[in-house]
């Protein structure tokens, strides 16, 4: 009778301890080959790495802020669009980093948008100066130089703002930044 009671108690405790545990699928974990077989779980105490059958807790300060802030019930949603990178430091501690899978090309889209935004503002600003100075007839060269001297800082500042805005817009349009 005592054995049966002990067995039942152990079974209930094991079941309760695993109730709040989240096992993360292997397809959502990236680790270097040198680490061997790596699994990852999360419970009320935090993340645990199981490396070659040995379970080790991951210190909270080595867990990416994004992973720390995601509640366990939302972790599955995150893992549909991202993965967790597991690394081992020289002292044996593990680090966990959240990574988001995204479309490629965001960097190049940002660069193209940046140059396009800057070019358009310069083209319009200096074009307007040329048109205005051409209207002055023989005084056009002097008018163009005077207008350039006055408006060049404003054109340059505006082109920088347009470059940043267009860079962000094109980067987001092409892929995740």
Backbone as CSV, one residue per row, in Angstrom:
resi,resn,N_x,N_y,N_z,CA_x,CA_y,CA_z,C_x,C_y,C_z
1,UNK,0.820,-1.188,0.000,0.000,0.000,0.000,0.863,1.251,0.000
2,UNK,1.964,1.235,0.775,2.876,2.376,0.852,3.526,2.637,-0.503
3,UNK,3.904,1.540,-1.201,4.511,1.704,-2.530,3.548,2.374,-3.499
4,UNK,2.296,1.939,-3.447,1.285,2.493,-4.343,1.066,3.977,-4.054
5,UNK,1.030,4.362,-2.794,0.853,5.759,-2.413,2.053,6.597,-2.853
6,UNK,3.259,6.070,-2.638,4.460,6.794,-3.070,4.498,6.953,-4.581
7,UNK,4.151,5.891,-5.303,4.136,5.960,-6.758,3.124,6.986,-7.248
8,UNK,1.928,6.959,-6.676,0.882,7.905,-7.063,1.312,9.334,-6.763
9,UNK,1.917,9.559,-5.608,2.394,10.903,-5.247,3.473,11.377,-6.206
10,UNK,4.408,10.492,-6.539,5.485,10.854,-7.465,4.913,11.173,-8.839
11,UNK,3.934,10.395,-9.290,3.318,10.636,-10.592,2.611,11.985,-10.623
12,UNK,1.866,12.299,-9.560,1.144,13.575,-9.498,2.121,14.733,-9.467
13,UNK,3.196,14.645,-8.673,4.198,15.720,-8.601,4.887,15.919,-9.941
14,UNK,5.216,14.818,-10.616,5.860,14.923,-11.931,4.921,15.585,-12.931
15,UNK,3.653,15.184,-12.913,2.673,15.767,-13.823,2.485,17.250,-13.541
16,UNK,2.396,17.623,-12.267,2.234,19.033,-11.920,3.457,19.849,-12.297
17,UNK,4.648,19.285,-12.126,5.861,20.046,-12.455,5.988,20.261,-13.957
18,UNK,5.430,19.356,-14.760,5.510,19.506,-16.212,4.342,20.289,-16.786
19,UNK,3.343,20.560,-15.976,2.142,21.235,-16.476,2.456,22.608,-17.031
20,UNK,3.349,23.357,-16.391,3.688,24.690,-16.854,4.894,24.722,-17.767
21,UNK,5.352,23.563,-18.209,6.555,23.482,-19.027,6.201,23.554,-20.503
22,UNK,6.941,24.361,-21.236,6.762,24.492,-22.675,7.975,23.899,-23.352
23,UNK,7.761,22.893,-24.177,8.845,22.289,-24.936,8.885,22.966,-26.302
24,UNK,10.030,23.461,-26.679,10.175,24.186,-27.942,10.633,23.212,-29.023
25,UNK,9.942,23.251,-30.170,10.235,22.328,-31.263,11.667,22.517,-31.763
26,UNK,12.265,21.406,-32.192,13.634,21.444,-32.700,13.770,22.334,-33.933
27,UNK,12.699,22.448,-34.736,12.760,23.283,-35.936,12.829,24.771,-35.589
28,UNK,12.545,25.121,-34.341,12.596,26.519,-33.908,13.867,26.833,-33.136
29,UNK,14.810,25.900,-33.135,16.080,26.084,-32.408,17.228,26.020,-33.399
30,UNK,18.142,26.974,-33.300,19.365,26.941,-34.097,20.541,26.905,-33.132
31,UNK,21.429,25.936,-33.326,22.629,25.858,-32.493,23.782,25.342,-33.341
32,UNK,25.009,25.706,-32.975,26.168,25.206,-33.718,26.284,23.684,-33.604
33,UNK,26.886,23.053,-34.606,27.055,21.597,-34.618,27.853,21.111,-33.417
34,UNK,28.791,21.931,-32.953,29.664,21.530,-31.857,28.894,21.232,-30.573
35,UNK,27.689,21.786,-30.440,26.903,21.567,-29.226,26.220,20.204,-29.208
36,UNK,26.170,19.533,-30.335,25.512,18.236,-30.385,24.004,18.392,-30.422
37,UNK,23.306,17.454,-29.804,21.841,17.472,-29.792,21.388,18.433,-28.702
38,UNK,20.628,19.457,-29.102,20.176,20.486,-28.171,18.659,20.594,-28.231
39,UNK,18.038,20.588,-27.047,16.606,20.832,-26.913,16.424,22.006,-25.975
40,UNK,15.242,22.595,-25.999,14.991,23.780,-25.200,13.602,23.690,-24.583
41,UNK,13.513,24.012,-23.292,12.225,24.058,-22.609,12.131,25.365,-21.832
42,UNK,10.894,25.712,-21.477,10.657,26.905,-20.673,9.585,26.563,-19.643
43,UNK,9.827,26.966,-18.415,8.828,26.789,-17.367,8.813,28.048,-16.508
44,UNK,8.195,27.962,-15.355,8.068,29.134,-14.486,9.417,29.645,-13.991
45,UNK,10.429,28.791,-13.976,11.770,29.195,-13.532,12.597,29.812,-14.649
46,UNK,12.180,29.648,-15.896,12.913,30.212,-17.028,13.198,29.165,-18.089
47,UNK,14.239,29.426,-18.882,14.618,28.531,-19.971,15.625,27.502,-19.482
48,UNK,15.551,26.313,-20.105,16.478,25.235,-19.796,16.951,24.633,-21.111
49,UNK,18.251,24.435,-21.233,18.831,23.789,-22.404,19.133,22.349,-22.023
50,UNK,18.726,21.430,-22.866,19.042,20.022,-22.672,20.042,19.663,-23.758
51,UNK,21.285,19.482,-23.343,22.367,19.192,-24.281,22.839,17.770,-24.039
52,UNK,22.693,16.927,-25.058,23.081,15.526,-24.969,22.501,14.855,-23.725
53,UNK,21.242,15.165,-23.412,20.548,14.543,-22.295,20.747,15.212,-20.945
54,UNK,21.598,16.216,-20.851,21.863,16.901,-19.587,21.127,18.245,-19.591
55,UNK,20.274,18.452,-18.582,19.466,19.675,-18.496,20.207,20.728,-17.676
56,UNK,20.338,21.934,-18.271,20.998,23.053,-17.586,20.128,24.289,-17.713
57,UNK,19.990,25.009,-16.623,19.221,26.254,-16.627,20.022,27.354,-17.304
58,UNK,19.312,28.229,-18.007,19.944,29.378,-18.647,19.721,30.584,-17.737
59,UNK,20.810,31.238,-17.371,20.694,32.410,-16.508,19.893,33.491,-17.227
60,UNK,19.025,34.153,-16.484,18.091,35.120,-17.060,18.803,36.248,-17.804
61,UNK,19.979,36.682,-17.329,20.665,37.786,-18.004,21.313,37.350,-19.318
62,UNK,21.362,36.038,-19.599,21.876,35.575,-20.883,20.744,35.276,-21.876
63,UNK,19.506,35.569,-21.475,18.355,35.370,-22.358,17.998,36.710,-22.989
64,UNK,17.847,36.715,-24.296,17.484,37.917,-25.040,16.253,38.573,-24.410
65,UNK,16.277,39.903,-24.357,15.175,40.660,-23.748,13.839,40.325,-24.409
66,UNK,13.858,40.107,-25.713,12.635,39.765,-26.433,12.058,38.450,-25.919
67,UNK,12.912,37.451,-25.719,12.441,36.155,-25.229,11.931,36.245,-23.794
68,UNK,12.605,37.047,-22.987,12.177,37.197,-21.591,10.791,37.827,-21.502
69,UNK,10.487,38.735,-22.430,9.232,39.478,-22.347,8.047,38.750,-22.977
70,UNK,8.293,37.690,-23.743,7.196,36.959,-24.389,6.590,35.992,-23.375
71,UNK,5.291,36.123,-23.094,4.646,35.154,-22.202,4.631,33.770,-22.852
72,UNK,4.604,32.743,-22.028,4.634,31.359,-22.546,3.509,31.081,-23.520
73,UNK,2.328,31.662,-23.282,1.203,31.401,-24.184,1.372,32.081,-25.544
74,UNK,2.238,33.082,-25.651,2.485,33.769,-26.926,3.747,33.251,-27.627
75,UNK,4.506,32.385,-26.943,5.766,31.883,-27.500,5.536,31.129,-28.805
76,UNK,4.470,30.335,-28.876,4.186,29.579,-30.082,3.966,30.499,-31.282
77,UNK,3.284,31.607,-31.061,3.031,32.590,-32.131,4.348,33.191,-32.610
78,UNK,5.238,33.523,-31.662,6.543,34.069,-32.038,7.330,33.061,-32.869
79,UNK,7.288,31.790,-32.471,8.084,30.780,-33.150,7.573,30.462,-34.548
80,UNK,6.364,30.908,-34.891,5.882,30.759,-36.262,6.638,31.690,-37.207
81,UNK,7.144,32.804,-36.665,7.837,33.795,-37.489,9.301,33.957,-37.109
82,UNK,9.745,33.229,-36.111,11.110,33.383,-35.663,11.678,32.087,-35.124
83,UNK,12.877,32.181,-34.567,13.527,31.016,-33.976,14.433,31.488,-32.853
84,UNK,14.962,30.540,-32.115,15.838,30.849,-30.984,17.222,30.308,-31.287
85,UNK,18.209,31.174,-31.165,19.592,30.795,-31.371,20.217,30.458,-30.016
86,UNK,20.773,29.259,-29.903,21.397,28.794,-28.663,22.902,28.746,-28.874
87,UNK,23.650,29.371,-27.981,25.113,29.331,-28.029,25.654,29.018,-26.646
88,UNK,26.847,28.442,-26.611,27.489,28.111,-25.344,28.762,28.932,-25.229
89,UNK,28.902,29.586,-24.083,30.095,30.409,-23.845,31.215,29.539,-23.280
90,UNK,32.404,30.110,-23.204,33.564,29.350,-22.755,33.442,28.882,-21.302
91,UNK,32.640,29.581,-20.486,32.480,29.166,-19.085,31.371,28.129,-18.905
92,UNK,30.735,27.700,-20.000,29.713,26.674,-19.935,28.290,27.198,-19.893
93,UNK,28.105,28.502,-19.674,26.765,29.083,-19.671,26.228,29.167,-21.094
94,UNK,24.902,29.084,-21.204,24.252,29.191,-22.500,23.662,30.577,-22.679
95,UNK,23.613,31.031,-23.923,22.938,32.281,-24.268,21.815,31.950,-25.248
96,UNK,20.717,32.693,-25.133,19.584,32.519,-26.030,19.267,33.858,-26.682
97,UNK,19.136,33.857,-27.996,18.811,35.071,-28.747,17.605,34.818,-29.634
98,UNK,16.698,35.777,-29.655,15.525,35.699,-30.524,15.921,36.196,-31.908
99,UNK,15.535,35.463,-32.909,15.792,35.848,-34.297,14.480,35.800,-35.060
100,UNK,14.275,36.769,-35.927,13.053,36.828,-36.723,13.388,36.457,-38.155
101,UNK,12.609,35.528,-38.680,12.779,35.175,-40.095,12.102,36.264,-40.910
102,UNK,12.792,36.749,-41.911,12.209,37.810,-42.727,12.601,37.658,-44.175
103,UNK,11.957,38.455,-44.984,12.292,38.473,-46.404,13.631,39.153,-46.589
104,UNK,14.396,38.705,-47.551,15.675,39.330,-47.840,15.491,40.635,-48.579
105,UNK,16.554,41.412,-48.680,16.518,42.612,-49.489,16.219,43.892,-48.756
106,UNK,15.986,43.837,-47.467,15.632,45.054,-46.738,16.771,46.066,-46.777
107,UNK,17.993,45.611,-46.637,19.142,46.513,-46.638,19.253,47.224,-47.988
108,UNK,19.149,46.481,-49.057,19.276,47.091,-50.382,18.104,48.015,-50.683
109,UNK,16.933,47.660,-50.222,15.773,48.540,-50.379,15.974,49.844,-49.638
110,UNK,16.556,49.764,-48.443,16.819,50.974,-47.658,17.851,51.859,-48.363
111,UNK,18.878,51.259,-48.935,19.907,52.038,-49.634,19.319,52.707,-50.877
112,UNK,18.551,51.952,-51.663,17.928,52.519,-52.870,16.978,53.648,-52.489
113,UNK,16.159,53.430,-51.471,15.232,54.473,-51.027,15.958,55.713,-50.544
114,UNK,17.058,55.521,-49.843,17.842,56.638,-49.340,18.365,57.508,-50.490
115,UNK,18.975,56.864,-51.471,19.513,57.627,-52.600,18.407,58.266,-53.436
116,UNK,17.301,57.568,-53.598,16.192,58.145,-54.371,15.614,59.370,-53.671
117,UNK,15.412,59.282,-52.360,14.873,60.421,-51.613,15.787,61.626,-51.688
118,UNK,17.084,61.405,-51.522,18.056,62.498,-51.568,18.104,63.117,-52.971
119,UNK,18.121,62.260,-54.002,18.194,62.752,-55.372,16.980,63.591,-55.735
120,UNK,15.791,63.133,-55.387,14.570,63.844,-55.763,14.550,65.240,-55.149
121,UNK,14.920,65.357,-53.874,14.914,66.675,-53.230,15.959,67.592,-53.871
122,UNK,17.151,67.073,-54.130,18.177,67.897,-54.788,17.726,68.310,-56.187
123,UNK,17.149,67.373,-56.928,16.693,67.664,-58.274,15.632,68.772,-58.271
124,UNK,14.652,68.662,-57.400,13.579,69.660,-57.344,14.121,71.000,-56.841
125,UNK,14.916,70.977,-55.776,15.437,72.228,-55.196,16.336,72.991,-56.143
126,UNK,17.332,72.303,-56.708,18.260,72.990,-57.617,17.586,73.314,-58.952
127,UNK,16.635,72.472,-59.360,15.877,72.772,-60.581,15.055,74.042,-60.424
128,UNK,14.449,74.207,-59.262,13.669,75.427,-59.009,14.575,76.655,-59.016
129,UNK,15.788,76.523,-58.480,16.739,77.648,-58.503,17.123,77.990,-59.935
130,UNK,17.376,76.984,-60.766,17.732,77.244,-62.166,16.591,77.917,-62.917
131,UNK,15.364,77.471,-62.698,14.211,78.068,-63.374,14.036,79.517,-62.915
132,UNK,14.129,79.772,-61.625,13.957,81.134,-61.092,15.059,82.055,-61.592
133,UNK,16.307,81.557,-61.623,17.403,82.422,-62.075,17.345,82.664,-63.581
134,UNK,16.849,81.702,-64.350,16.723,81.887,-65.802,15.725,82.994,-66.122
135,UNK,14.775,83.205,-65.225,13.771,84.252,-65.446,14.353,85.646,-65.279
136,UNK,15.554,85.777,-64.760,16.144,87.104,-64.546,16.970,87.582,-65.730
137,UNK,17.037,86.793,-66.802,17.730,87.222,-68.014,19.238,87.254,-67.853
138,UNK,19.876,88.409,-68.195,21.331,88.483,-68.147,21.901,88.331,-66.721
139,UNK,21.111,88.548,-65.700,21.593,88.428,-64.319,21.452,86.991,-63.794
140,UNK,21.156,86.041,-64.685,20.907,84.658,-64.273,22.072,84.026,-63.530
141,UNK,23.336,84.177,-64.003,24.429,83.542,-63.263,24.564,84.085,-61.827
142,UNK,24.467,85.389,-61.676,24.580,85.979,-60.339,23.396,85.577,-59.470
143,UNK,22.201,85.541,-60.058,21.011,85.145,-59.306,21.114,83.678,-58.866
144,UNK,21.581,82.823,-59.767,21.725,81.399,-59.446,22.701,81.205,-58.288
145,UNK,23.841,81.920,-58.326,24.830,81.795,-57.248,24.265,82.303,-55.926
146,UNK,23.540,83.410,-55.977,22.963,83.965,-54.744,21.904,83.015,-54.168
147,UNK,21.039,82.485,-55.028,20.003,81.570,-54.551,20.607,80.263,-54.020
148,UNK,21.648,79.777,-54.680,22.332,78.568,-54.195,22.939,78.818,-52.817
149,UNK,23.559,79.971,-52.645,24.175,80.296,-51.352,23.136,80.378,-50.238
150,UNK,21.966,80.875,-50.548,20.921,81.020,-49.531,20.222,79.691,-49.255
151,UNK,19.869,78.967,-50.313,19.015,77.793,-50.137,19.749,76.450,-50.056
152,UNK,21.047,76.400,-50.341,21.772,75.132,-50.305,21.678,74.439,-48.944
153,UNK,21.860,75.136,-47.815,21.729,74.423,-46.521,20.331,73.838,-46.312
154,UNK,19.298,74.548,-46.748,17.930,74.063,-46.595,17.666,72.862,-47.496
155,UNK,18.191,72.912,-48.704,18.024,71.783,-49.625,18.735,70.548,-49.075
156,UNK,19.947,70.742,-48.565,20.720,69.614,-48.026,20.033,69.002,-46.804
157,UNK,19.548,69.831,-45.898,18.853,69.319,-44.704,17.579,68.570,-45.086
158,UNK,16.835,69.129,-46.017,15.602,68.485,-46.462,15.905,67.169,-47.181
159,UNK,16.983,67.146,-47.961,17.327,65.909,-48.668,17.748,64.816,-47.692
160,UNK,18.384,65.177,-46.585,18.757,64.172,-45.579,17.517,63.571,-44.921
161,UNK,16.542,64.416,-44.615,15.291,63.923,-44.028,14.570,63.024,-45.030
162,UNK,14.511,63.435,-46.273,13.857,62.624,-47.302,14.604,61.307,-47.507
163,UNK,15.934,61.335,-47.420,16.721,60.113,-47.583,16.394,59.113,-46.480
164,UNK,16.311,59.577,-45.243,15.985,58.682,-44.129,14.566,58.131,-44.287
165,UNK,13.623,59.014,-44.576,12.230,58.571,-44.728,12.050,57.589,-45.869
166,UNK,12.619,57.887,-47.019,12.490,56.987,-48.173,13.253,55.687,-47.933
167,UNK,14.390,55.771,-47.241,15.142,54.555,-46.913,14.336,53.622,-46.036
168,UNK,13.686,54.166,-45.030,12.847,53.345,-44.155,11.664,52.775,-44.938
169,UNK,11.015,53.621,-45.732,9.845,53.168,-46.488,10.210,52.045,-47.462
170,UNK,11.286,52.188,-48.216,11.673,51.157,-49.177,12.177,49.907,-48.465
171,UNK,12.916,50.083,-47.369,13.397,48.937,-46.601,12.260,48.103,-46.062
172,UNK,11.236,48.748,-45.536,10.073,48.033,-45.009,9.265,47.405,-46.140
173,UNK,9.162,48.111,-47.253,8.373,47.590,-48.370,9.003,46.321,-48.967
174,UNK,10.317,46.247,-48.972,10.988,45.105,-49.588,11.147,43.946,-48.610
175,UNK,11.368,44.219,-47.354,11.543,43.149,-46.371,11.647,43.707,-44.979
176,UNK,11.725,42.840,-43.991,11.817,43.269,-42.608,13.173,43.884,-42.320
177,UNK,13.155,44.953,-41.531,14.417,45.585,-41.115,14.680,45.166,-39.700
